[in-house]
């Protein structure tokens, strides 16, 4: 089977965003992080554990009729720093977004420290500083390693 | 010191720390000269957790500066009991006082509170997080007795949940201090403190037995291991017994060793140690007053400069 055949396991989209080279197992986390659950009517294709030259196995997500903004892409870097993001119009790649690690992410994760003030009934959103290999709660200082981030996603 | 609030020891530079300690020393030398410094100003004491030393020493410190204090009382008797958020409580109390002191059982509470108030706010302990004013008086005591450069400090006990330990360990990275951490494995330093120590270039030397390091120490900082940290009583008794010191243990130490403890102690330091020249923990507790006087005076001074648009 050729590489082309493999790529075609997830069908091409006409307009929208392709998020490729996700680490295997991250596809659903990426959708959760972006707040995409299909309820908006957009077409969503997901490939999981797809063979890949770069990663051995990868996940891939295609979202139709939605172009990710740079800030959405930056938030993705927290769980998928290696991902590539292509914006598609009329079946062609019109923009390749680079992933920049933001300095901070707000309101995306809950703090794993149950004793953190952000987990109490207070009018405050979570905010994490982005470290080289994880995140750190701005309030209690708790550190979340990169491989633990997905389990603390606080998005619907 | 150019800080609006004091939330964490990690925000303090060596110069910040020395400025507070120097002023505390001036106050100590002539307390009467500072009596009128804060006349007409009010400090709000907001303690959402029990406290004896910290609350009373802040109260005394403000009064010795000529100011007054208001106290929200116990949580049971306040509107917190009715379900008011911390954010709301602090916004209200801000209107009554020129500066606030907050102790709260949750980590990050003081940091959050600063987002809702404009007056200077001092963290007097946030859960297992930080207790920076304890650290300032610890450093003051250490400087008086052992110095803060080229010294070896052992910190023993509950390093995981002990907020005084977290603040002290990070503040000591500003000085030429070799730090040794002595604790049972289950109560070693948390990841966040290790991260800060690592980032500051400090080496984390950990031990499970005090004997391994005691002869090298200039300062031994003992903290209480709390019963509630252990799933069962036997486990606690087994572990706690290994982190208690008496005069027999101290025979292996330098004659000049300074023994400190943030207090309250239960049985970590045998009462017989009190009579030795090593014991500095009561002196340490007394130092809470001049150090908190210095800190409050500086924060209130900064706040005044800010509102009058004075020198930056």
Interface residues (C-beta under 8 A of the other chain):
Chain A: X111 X113 X115 X116 X117 X118 X120 X121 X122 X123 X124 X136 X137 X138 X139 X140 X141 X142 X143
Chain B: X8 X85 X86 X87 X104 X105 X106 X107 X108 X109 X111 X112 X115 X126 X127 X128 X129 X191 X192 X195
